[in-house]
């Protein structure tokens, strides 16, 4: 009995290609010759430099994560004086736009035809604008600083600029894993490279800056000195430009693997076609449950990271250098643990089970330091034991968060194969962009809820650690827990509703091979 029902959808090979990028530069991005579909790409061979180059694309995404997780909320509220609620609303609006633009870019890249493939042209054109956005984000002009409205508008403009440019890079980059690997575990290994660079950069970049750039100086606590953020913006831009260029150059040999027979690509032209691509991914039952899981998990994570820097600064009263060390040590522990797990236990455990156990461990890990504090089982703030506890907690959380990201991203690559077996269409960009769409919808909850929580407990501009009443800090923890725990339980429920084993993937790929032979 076959578990895959092949329901090939008729495709119009005479579809009109989307050519907005080729209009921008016909010299670089011209439409592919019709003979392109008959050109066989070179056999797949991923060397270590190729894998590392692909992984560096995760660092590009991580620069944005580092800025918005660690610094933007603190900078705009506590340094520039924008209200927490206004900051949260603006950041959530930018995330909602990001969620809408992801499927559009994903569908566009699935359909795009050029001699340089479907993915790399988008990555090339996005690199320079992305870096410029980080410079502007942390260097607002003087005329916006005296007005809450203008300052909020500047934050919104910069956030939309950065997130749009990043979408044009990250969605095509993300989809490459489904095009340049086919093996069940090979996809996890390559996605592990991307995720390792993502987390190392997300945490080591702010960790290093907190230790060296935002440390205690002549101007006091460096986290509250506006000029330090200008330097951070330039540093973020340089890292984006260097890592994006290295990723593009290092994966260039795989351009041929992003070019497919037009009959296997979506065919409905225009915006209606992009919307149709978006909706078509929901036909896959596994993928629908993955998306429901991801909404809950990313919403919980968004609230956690939005409040973490506040908790570390005010609840645990860590100095900037201690926060930097906390991030650095925990990620240097977490990444090797996650990679070792993937190479050992992960080789014997299905991806859906990895996701399931990761959610359970993260849910338990979030609460135990706060329970120890409320039951007076740990020393007061300032004792080295507090720092050690937070390192252990964060390292555990990061290890299993990395595992759940790798597993769900790799499983999505497998689902693109399942989708092709069922429909005859190849839509890697559609699947990954919809996954990003739901992730960002969930992530939009974080800054919105975080900003609301700051205003609710009365955490105002310029307040220093030790100056906030303990009952306000306790209330902030409870406000966070009231949202995070239910969302994590929702995510856990949906982990029992999707699955993909290595044996099933091999059967799916055999069906695809027969379909292509019969064409």
N, C-alpha and C positions, 0 to 999 in steps of 0.2 A: 504494500500500500504506500502510495506517495503522500508525503506530508505537505508538499507544495503543489498547489493548483495553479497551473499555468494559464493565465488569462491575458494573452497578448493583446495589447491595445493597438489599433491601427494608427500608423504615424504618417504624416504628410511630409515626404522628403523635400518638398519644394517650399519649405517654410522660409520666411524672411529673417535673416540674422539681425541681431541687435548690434548697432554699429556706432554707438555714441562715442566710445573710446577711440575707435578708428578715425572718426571725424576729427578728434583732438590731435591726432598725430598719425597721418596716413603712412608716414615714413617708417614708423615703428610698429604700428598695429594695423596691418592691412588684412582683409579677409583672406582666408585660406583658399588655396586652389582646390577645385573639386577632386583632384587626384589625392588629396591629403588623406581622405578616408580609406584609401587603398594602401597607404604607406604603413608598413609594420614597424613599430618602434623596436629599438634595440632590446635584447633580453634584460630583464630586471637584475641588477646587481648592486646592492647597497653596501658601499664601503663604509668604514668608520667615519671618514670625513663627510660622506653624504649624510649619514645619520646625525652627526653633530650639527651639520649645517641646517638640516630640517629642524632639529631641536632648538636651534637659536631663534627660530620663528616664535617659539614660546616666550622668549625673553622680550620680544617686541610687545606682545600682549601684556607681559608682566609689568612693564614700565607704567602702563596706565593703571593696572591693579595697584601697584605700590603707591602711586600718587593719590588715588581715590580712597584706598583703604586706610592709609596711614596719615595723610597730610591735608587733604583738601577740606574736610570738615573742620579740623582744628584750625587751619590757616584762615579760612573765611569767617569762622565764628569767633574764635578767641583772639585772633590777631587783627583782622580787618573789621570786626564788629558786626558782621551780618547775622541776623537772628537765626537761631537753630532751625526754626520752622521754615523760614524762607530758604535757607540752604538746603534743607531736606527736600522741599518741594522742587527746587531747581534741579537738584541731582536726580531726583526721580523722573522728572520730565525728560531729562537728557537720556536716561536709561530707557524710557518708553520709546523715544525716537530710535534709539539704538536697536531696540527689539523689532521695530517695524522695518528698519533699513536692512537688517541682516537677511531676512528671506528674499528681499528684492535683489540684493547683491548675489546671494547664493544662486537664485534662479537665473540671474543674468550670466554668471560665470558658467553655469551648466550649458547654456545655449551659445556662448560666445565662440566664434571661429576666428582664429588667426594663425599665422605660421609659427607663432610663439606659444601656441596652446591656449587653453581656456582659463588658466589660473595666473600665470606669471605677469601678464600685462597689468592686471589689477594691482598686484603687489608692487610693481615698479612705480606706478603713478601715485601711490598713496604715501610713499616713504617720506619725502621732503615735507609735504603739508602736515604730516603727523607730528614731526619734530617741532615745527614752528608753533603748533598748538600748545605744546607744553611750556614753551617760553612765554607765550601770552598768558596762559593760565596763572602762572606764579608771578607775573609782572604786570598787574593791572595799572592802567594809566591813572594819574592823579585825579582827573576830572570825575572818575566814577567812585572815588573813595568816600566822598561826603554825602552820598545818597544811597539809601538802602535799595531803591529801585534800580539805579544805574549799576550798582555793584552786583545785584542779583542778575541783571541782564548780561553783564560781562561774564559772570560765571556760566550762565546758560549758553552764551555764544561760544565760549571756549570749549565747553564740554561737548556741545553738538559738533564742533569742528573736529576735535580729537576723536570722538567716538565714530564719526562718519569715516574719517580717514583710516582709522584702525579696522573698521568693518571691511573696507576694500582690501586690506592686507590679510586680516586674520581668517576670514571665511574661506577664500581660495587656498590659503596655506593649510588650514584645518583639513580641507577635503583631500589634500594630496595623500594622506595616509591610506585612504581607501583605493587610490589609483596606483600607488607604487608598491603596495604589499597586498598579498592575498591570504597568507597563512593566518590561522586563528590566533596563534601566539606571537607571530611576527608583527601583527598589527599592534598588539599590546606593547611589545618591546619598543617599536618606533614611537608610539604614543607616549610611552614612558620617557623617552628622550625629550620630547616636547614638554611634558609635564614637569620633568626634573628642572629644565632650564626656567620654566615658568615660575616654579616655587622658589628656586634659588635666587632668581632676580627679584621676585616680589618681596622677599623677606631680607635678602642680603643687601639690596640697594638701600632701603630705609634704615636697616640696621647699621650699615657703615656710615650713612649720613647722620644718623642720630648720635653716633659715637664721635665723629670728627667734625661735622658741620653744625649740628644743633646742640652741642655740648655747652656746659656752663662757661661763659666767657665774661669779658668786661661789661657786656650789656645784659648780664644775667642769664636766665634760662634761654638757650638758643631757640627753643621751640616757639618762643613768643617774639622773635626778632624778624621783622618782615624781610630785611635784606638777605637773610639766609635762604629764603624761599626762591629768590631770584637765581641764586647759584644752583639751587636744586632743579629749577626749570631748565636751565641750560644743560646741566648734566643729564637730565632725562632725555633731552633732544639728541645729544651726542650718542647716547646708548642706543636709541631708536635707529638713528641713521647707520651706525656701525653694524648692529646685529641684523637689521633688515637687509642690508646690502650683502652681508655674508650668507644669509639664508637664501636669497635669490640666486647668487652666484653658485652656491653649493648644490642647489637642487635643479639647476638649469638643464642638466643632462636628462631629466625626466620629462621635459616638455612634450616629447612624443607620446608619453603615456597619458597625457591629458587631452589628447586629440582622439575623438571617437567617430565612428560612423554616424552620420546625421540621423539615421533611422533609430538609433538608440538614445537620442537626445529629445527632450520635450520639444513640441512643434508649434503650439499655439502662440502667435506673435503678440507683441505689445504688452502693456500693463496687465491686460486680462490673462495673458499667458503666464506671467509671473505669479499672479494670484492663484491661477489654476495649479501651478507647480507647488505652491505653498500648501494648498488644500489636499493635493494628491498624496502627500506623505502621511496623512492621517488615515489612509486606507489600511496601513499596516498596524495590526492590533498590538504587537509587541512595542512598536514605536509609540503608540498612544499612551501606553502604560509607562514607558520610559519618560515621556514628557510630563505626565502627572507626578511621577516621583520627583523629577528634576525641579518642578515648580516648588514643591514643599522643601526640598533640600537646599536649593539656592536661596529661597526666602529666609530660611533659618540661618544660613551662612551669612547672608547679607546683613542681617541684624547683628549677628555675632561680631563680624569684623568692623561694622560701623561703631560699635560700642567698646570694642577691645581697647583701643588706644585711650579712651576715656576711663575705662576701668583701671588700666595699668597706671595711668597718670594720677587719678584721684582716689580710687578705692584702695589700690595697693601702694600708692605713693612712690612709684619708681621714678628715678631720675632719668633724663634723656639717655645717658650712657648705659644705664641698666636696661632700659627698654631696647636699645640697640643690641646689646649683648644677648638679651632674651630672644630676640628674633633670630639673630645670627646663629646662636648655639642650637636652638630648637630646629631650625631648618637644616643645619649640617648633620644633625642626628636623624631627622625625619626622612630626608631624601635617600640616604643609603639603606635605611630600614625598608622603605617602600620598594626600592629597586631589588633588594635581596629577596623580599617576599614575592615579587613578581616572577623572579627567576626560579624560585623553589616551590613554595606552596601554590603560587599563582599558576604554575604549569599543570597542577593537578586539580585545581578548583575552577569550576565554571565562572564566567565573568559575572553572572547575575548573583551568585553566592558571595563573591567578593564585595559587591555593592551592598548586599544585605548586611553582612557582618561589619562593614565599615560604618554604616549608619548607626548600628547598635553601639559600637565602641565610642563613636563621637558623641552620641547622646549621653552616655554615662560619663564621659570624660569632661564634659562642659561644667558639671555641677560640683564635683567633689572638693575643689579648693574652697569654694564659698561655704559649703557645708562644714568643712573643718573650721573656718573662721567663725561661723555663727555658733558652733558648739564649743568655741574657745579651746580647740585642740592644737592650735598652732600659735607661734609667737606673734608679737605685735609687728607692725610694718617697720622696715629697716633691718630686721634680722635676716642674715644670709639664707635661713631656711625658707623664707618667703620666696626669694628669688629662685631657689632650687625647685620649689613646688611648681612655680609658674613655668619654668623651663620644661619640667617633666610633663605637665599638662599640655603645653603648647606643642611639644614634640610628638606626643601621642596623637593629638588632634590632627596635626599636619600629616603624619604618616598615613593615617587612615583616610584623610581627605584626598591625598595624592592617589591612593589606591582606588578610591571611588571615582575620581576623575578619569584615571587611565582606563578603568574597566568600562565605564559608561561610554567613553569616547570610542574605544575599540569595538565595543558591542554595536555602536551605531554604524561603524564601517561594515560590520557583518549584516546589519539590517538593510544597507543599501543593496547588497547582493540579494537578499530575500525579496526586496522590492523589484529588482530587475527580473528575477525568476517569475514573479507574479504578473508583472505588467509589461515587460520587455523594454523598460526605460531605465536609463542610468542617471540618477539624480543625487550624486554625492553632495553637491552644493546645496540642494534643497533640504536634504536631511540635516546636514550640519548647521545650516542657517536657522532651521526651525528649532533645533536643539538650543542654539544660542538665543533664539527668540524667547523661548520659555525661561531659559536661565536668566536673561536680563529682565524679563517681567518679574521673576522672583527676586532678582537682585535689587530692583527698584524699591522694594519694600524696605530694604536696609536703611539707606540714608533718610527716607521719609520717616520711618518709625524712630530712627535714632535721633533725628533733629527734634521731633515731637517730644521724645523722652527727655532730652536736655532741657527744653523749655519747661516741661512739666515739673521737674525737680528743682528748677531755679538755678541751673548752672549758667552763670552769666559771663560776659566778656572779661578777660583778664584775671579771673579767679585762679589762684595758685593752689597746688596740692596742700592739704592741711587746713585750707580755709573753708571747705565745704562741710556742712553738718553731716554727721554719720548717718542720721536717719534719712537724709536725702540720697546718700549713696546707696543705702540698703534698698530704698524705694526704686532706685534706678536698676538695681540687679533684679528685683522682682518684676519690674516692668519688662525687662528683657526676657526673663524666663517665661513670663505669661504668653509670649509670642513664639519663642524659639522651641520650647518643648512640644506644643501641639503640632507645629509645622514639621518637626522631625518625626513625630509619630505618623503623620500623614505620609511622609516620604517612605517610612518603613513599611507601611501597609502596601504600597504599590510595588515594592521590591519583590513581593511574592507573586506578582502578576505578569512578569516578563522573564524570558529565558532565551539563551542561545548557547548550545554546546558545540564543541569542535566537530563532533560527528554530524550534527545537523548542518553546520556550515559546509562541510564537504559534500553532502547530498545536494544542497542548494547550488553550489558551484558546478556540480555535475549537470544539473538541469540547465544552467546558463550555457555551459559548453555545448550541450546538445542543441539548444536554441540557436546558437551562433552558427553551428555547422549546418543547420537546416535552412539558414537564410539564403 
